Amino acid sequence: MKKTTITYFALIVLLGVTFYFALTHGASKVSFTNLTNTQLNVLFNIRLPRIFSDLVVGAALSVSGAFFQASLRNPIADPGFMGVSTGASLFEIVFALIFPSMFLGKIFFAILGGCFAFLLLVQFQSRMNPYKLIIVGVALDAIFSGLISVIAPEKNAGMSLATSTWTTTICLGIIGIIGIIGALFLSSWANYLKVNDEELSSLGLSAQKMRLILLLLATILASVVTASVGVLAFIGIIVPHQGRFLVGHDYDKLIPFSIIAGSWFLLFVDTVGRTIIAPDEIAANVLLAIIGGPVLIAILAKENRGKSYD
């Protein structure tokens, strides 16, 4: 069997095992034999929406990170700390303060906020190397985070995977799955962007158009996630980074890997967070930061030694 096939098979097995454990474990253990009404309510109205949110969010953020890295030619590009997610969060919170019950409106404004942050970032792209661009993104993230703290700190703090409901999960699922399917069809464009723009132009391909569409799709995915569960950073770096080691640099393989691995990874992290000190929880964004920090340092160290991931 090919290495890629074995990798996919292992991921699917891990996903199945983690799904079962997440469904049956938490503040209380649930057995599928002799289910009580209370246990049924826990399963279908609390755990299942959260699990499905984990799966869609993990896939969406992993794909978003991979497309950001391909388009910006930067192995540490991630909407979670480049201002895109916090821009989406800022716009979503402002809308929620005015129209608190209109969830679809919050998603729309989150997408507007993400696109606004992305457009600000693009203004600096041609004038800076990839790592200086990251610094600009981090600065934007700090500005948007500060504005959120001033406008509605409790609103942002209260949003997480723990607040997932069927309403948010269904909306997230519909938009997220459509975006993920679109990413599968557009994955070959990320391969084209490895070639310089002049060579692509000579082949009749527009690098600028491909880059813009991939970044727009990545921004929409990250923004929808933010509107549903808040800001989750690092997953868009961790999963594609590991994917390059396991399935290679071909985005036709890396994007499917990111979808499956991202789903499993966030489900695993969230399940660990809510079971390890049950009935209390460790938020997924906290665990992602603990894991993502060392991964980011490792990527930077390898880049400094002249080794590229793309």
Disulfide bonds with the S-S distance in Angstrom:
none
